[in-house]
Amino acid sequence: MQLCLEQDQLEKIQRILKVHFSGLDVDAYGSRVTGVDLTPDSALNVAVISPKPISFEKMVGVERAFADSGLPFRVDIVDWAKLTENMQKNIKKEHVAIQTANGSEAR
């Protein structure tokens, strides 16, 4: 599967994620991965994979960074540790890694 983003958009997203979630895996899922019901303004859905819940302050900070980024679509972030097992399974079915815990950027 390939992520439905322009290269410059992906690079901007990866820079923001690296600042806020260095050392964590981040996966994209949803319409920008599957292409189903995709429109130019479809949100990018990302899950931050953390062994423990991410602080409210950290989530607000990254949400603010994305809101101020100038991207032409919303980036919706979820905390893996707070998701139901069923939601985690659904994400695992169709996802693309956009950041890995070891610092490499994937696509």
N, C-alpha and C positions, 0 to 999 in steps of 0.2 A: 504494500500500500504506500501511496505517496501523499504527502501533505499538500493540500490545495492552498498554497500561499506563494506570493512572489518571493524571490530570494532576498531582496532587501527587507521585506516584512519579517521573514524568518530570522534574519540576522538581528533586527531590532528586538524581536521577542526574546531571542536567546541572550542578548546583552542584558535585558531587564531581568530575566530569570537567573542569570549568573550572579547578578548583584544581590538579589533577594533570597535565592535558594541554592547557593553554591554547595556542592557536596550531596545534592539530592537528585534523584531521578524525577523527570517531569515528562509525562505522556500527554499527547494530544489525542482526542477522540471526538466522535460526532461527525457532523456533516463535512467538515473540512478534511476529514480522513476518508470517509466513505464516499463522498461526492453526492450522496442522496439528499435531495431537497436543498442543494447548495445554491446560494445567491451571493453576489459580490459583498453584501453586508452581513452575511451569516457570521455569527460569533465563532471565535476559536475557543473550544472547550479544552481546558488542560487540568490534569490531576497531578498534584505534587505528592510524590510518594515519600512519606516520612513515617518512621516507626512510632512516633508519638504526635499528638495533635500540634498543629502550628498555632502560634499565638495570634490572638486577634489583631494586635498591633502590626505584626509582620504581614498578615493578610491585607490589612487596610493599606499598608505601605506599598505593596506590590500592585494592588488594585488602583491606587492613585497614580503610580508610575505608568500603568497601561492607559489609564484615562488621559494622561498628559502626553502620551507618546505620539499622537498624531496618526495612529493607525486608523484606516477607514472602516474598522469593524471593532466590536467589543471583544475583549478577552475575558472569558468566564473561568475563574479558578476555583477548584475544589480541593479540599484537604482529604487525601486518601484515608487517613486514620479516622476520619469522621464519617466516612461513607458506609452504607450497609454492605454486607457481603454480596448481596445480589447486584448492587450497583458496581462493585469492584469487578465482579465476574463479567458484567456487560462491557465494561471498559476494556478488560483484558482480551475480549473477543476481537475487537477492531480498534487498535491504537497504533500510534507512531511515537517512538521516543524522540523528544526534541532536546533533551538534556539528560546526561547520565551522571551518576553519582561520582564517577572518577574524573569528571570535568570535561569529558569529550562531548562534542555537540553532534547529535545524530540527525538523520533525516530519512 
